[in-house]
Amino acid sequence: MRSLPLFIAIKYLKGKRTGFQSFVSSAGLIGVALGVAVLILVSSVMNGFERELRERILQAIPHASIEGGIDINQVPSVKAVLEENPEVLASSPYIETQGLISSANSLKGIYIFGVNPVLEKKVSIVSTKIISGSWNSIEEEKYGIIIGDILAFQLGIGVGDMVNILVPDTTLSLAGILPRTKRFKVTGIFRIGAPEMDQSFAYINITNAQKLLRMSNSVHGIRIKYQDLFQARQLVYQDTYRINEVLGTQFSSSNWTNSYGTLFQAIKMEKFLVLFLLSLVVVVAVFNIVSLSVMTINEKRTQIAILMTLGASRSFIQRIFIYFGSLIGLAGTCLGLIIGLVLTYFLGPIINFIEDLLDIRFLEVYFINYFPTDFRLIWIVIICLTALFLTVISSFYPSRLASKINPAEVLRYE
């Protein structure tokens, strides 16, 4: 008896429909499937962007920095205070400046980082992204430099080639402020996968950076890597306060949110807004399911009345149409799940085909030049369960409508 309402609901679903009713039936099923598929696809792409930003960009730059022209003799003391915080994984002194790099073929503006190659390994992933040469070469070579693969391509150079580095000289002479030039040997090439960094970052030994900028007794600051980069903003303020209190200094601080926080927040906000707007596709499909259920009730009024005269209770009739709407939602959700997973899995080749066909590049100006995807089971489960929940809830109104049919009035003229 318990399976009878489900059997009747399945029979109603298999019934032949024509005209507008057939259109509404298809729209309900396809709407749910399309909504679920698009939500899975978009959420996977947005999660992919968030992951790439977190794992590529935010792991290649310091989580936070202590700044303020730190004397070279103060570096061990600052590191000792930082290491008292269990949240600090590593720290490394650095020098940062902007300059020009030139080869025989081209001239480019770059960010130059003077680092200790041994300590820098612990705060950045750049050392693991070397595709040619060696990260430790900037320690081994007297004046070695490591650059990104895009920058190397733009300059037309490779490992072993010589380049000129130009930085502004703040010393005023009779001729004014002139650039200081030093010849470096390319000893390594890295590829992070973020064009913004691969075409503008260069690393040299911190000792060479001190000589280049005439900072023999100081560094610009100390990079810090925390266990949780999302806590870096609060933690670096606390650490800076402790350092200033212990050492009697007046250092300042910065963190990754100063440079990439807006982008990260924008991705999170866009993800929420896009998913909210696309969820309206499922809502519209749910209304189509309600319309189909109401039309089915009107079509089957005589059969419903006969069932009631044979002893079917109101709850029995309600279950028929709850099953009716739920089965459409379940079928649409399953279909949407399959389509969404397939589209997400093959998104890369699909995008490449469209780009080649139209001769355009969708992400040419963004921090990555491809569409990343990140399947997250919890997101997929939430999307599917939400779609099912909406279809089940929407089935209660037509089911109550069916249960209120008066058999005497319906069968009076039958």
Secondary structure, DSSP 8 states (H G I E B T S, - for coil): -TTHHHHHHHHHHHS---HHHHHHHHHHHHHHHHHHHHHHHHHHHHHHHHHHIIIIIHHHS-SEEEEEEEETTTHHHHHHHHHTSTTEEEEEEEEEEEEEEE-SS-EEEEEEEEE-HHHHTTT-SGGGGEEEE-TTHHHHSTTEEEEEHHHHHHHT--TT-EEEEEEEEEEEETTEEEEEEEEEEEEEEE--S-HHHHTTEEEEEHHHHHHHHT-TTEEEEEEEEES-GGGHHHHHHHHHHHHHHHH----EEEETHHHHHHHHHHHHHHHHHHHHHHHHHHHHHHHHHHHHHHHHHHHTHHHHHHHHHTT--HHHHHHHHHHHHHHHHHHHHHHHHHHHHHHHHTHHHHHHHHHHHHT--TTTTSSSSS------HHHHHHHHHHHHHHHHHHTHHHHHHHHT--HHHHHTT-
